[in-house]
Each structure stands twice: as structure tokens, then as C-alpha cells.
Amino acid sequence: MFIVGPPGSNWKEVALSVADHFGAVCISAGDVLQKELNKKNDKAKIIQEAKKKYTYVWDDIVIELIKPYIQN
């Protein structure tokens, strides 16, 4: 299930509540990207540039970073 919304719509709280209710895992792409950003590697540089320019991070990077969370 994907839950999305504009800034300030509390989508993350809703997602966490739904995940808790169904015993599922909640994965936040933003949290995963922030975790990678803290590593100071090549991907972090790309993420930082996107953040500075207010653009999206490349799909292949986001998919690569989220894949380990969903392959269990």
C-alpha cells in the first residue's frame, strides 16, 4: 500500500497507524534517503544536489535504496 500526500497532510502518521493496525512495516522513502545522505558517499552527493534544487532523486537510486527493505 502506498500512502502519499502534500506537505502537512500527516500522511506519515496515517501510514504508521495503518501499518501498526495490520502488523505491517512502514517504509518512508524520505527517511531512507536521509539515512543515505548521512553516509557522505556518491549517492549522498546526488541526493544532496536534488535536495538543493528541489528536484526528485533518480528513480534507480530510490529503488536501489528501498529494495533491501522489501526483499525480506
C-alpha positions as a printed NumPy array, in Angstrom:
array([[ 0.   ,  0.   ,  0.   ],
       [ 1.272,  3.464, -0.828],
       [ 0.12 ,  6.483,  1.124],
       [ 1.043,  9.886, -0.269],
       [ 0.007, 13.434,  0.363],
       [ 1.116, 17.032,  0.227],
       [ 3.326, 18.518,  2.93 ],
       [ 1.428, 18.951,  6.176],
       [-1.189, 16.285,  5.415],
       [ 0.075, 13.929,  8.161],
       [ 0.428, 11.075,  5.67 ],
       [ 3.302,  9.591,  7.654],
       [ 1.215,  9.386, 10.838],
       [-1.587,  7.727,  8.862],
       [ 0.865,  5.277,  7.281],
       [ 2.347,  4.372, 10.673],
       [-1.131,  3.872, 12.131],
       [-2.245,  1.649,  9.241],
       [ 0.996, -0.361,  9.409],
       [ 0.571, -0.836, 13.151],
       [-3.052, -1.911, 12.75 ],
       [-2.197, -4.564, 10.151],
       [ 1.164, -5.575, 11.633],
       [ 2.999, -4.332,  8.555],
       [ 6.223, -2.402,  8.078],
       [ 6.133,  1.272,  7.173],
       [ 8.903,  2.399,  4.834],
       [ 9.396,  6.119,  4.319],
       [11.361,  6.952,  1.173],
       [12.294, 10.272,  2.761],
       [13.716,  8.536,  5.831],
       [15.661,  6.079,  3.661],
       [17.094,  8.943,  1.59 ],
       [18.033, 10.884,  4.738],
       [19.8  ,  7.828,  6.146],
       [21.82 ,  7.553,  2.924],
       [22.515, 11.29 ,  2.948],
       [24.222, 10.9  ,  6.33 ],
       [26.693,  8.378,  4.833],
       [28.506, 11.049,  2.786],
       [29.046,  8.792, -0.266],
       [28.448,  9.251, -4.015],
       [24.714,  8.607, -3.701],
       [24.572, 11.134, -0.872],
       [26.062, 13.759, -3.187],
       [23.344, 13.086, -5.786],
       [20.63 , 13.215, -3.117],
       [22.053, 16.466, -1.727],
       [22.083, 18.051, -5.188],
       [18.443, 17.072, -5.758],
       [17.556, 18.466, -2.346],
       [19.29 , 21.781, -3.107],
       [17.497, 22.075, -6.454],
       [14.128, 20.901, -5.073],
       [14.025, 18.105, -7.639],
       [13.341, 14.392, -7.385],
       [16.077, 11.869, -6.697],
       [16.603,  9.497, -9.625],
       [14.231,  6.528, -9.556],
       [17.027,  3.979, -9.851],
       [18.673,  5.336, -6.69 ],
       [15.427,  5.343, -4.704],
       [14.588,  1.809, -5.87 ],
       [18.078,  0.564, -5.035],
       [17.864,  2.032, -1.53 ],
       [14.345,  0.731, -0.781],
       [14.837, -2.743, -2.272],
       [16.547, -4.221,  0.835],
       [13.537, -3.214,  2.958],
       [11.056, -5.09 ,  0.773],
       [13.058, -8.185, -0.125],
       [12.776, -9.828,  3.289]])
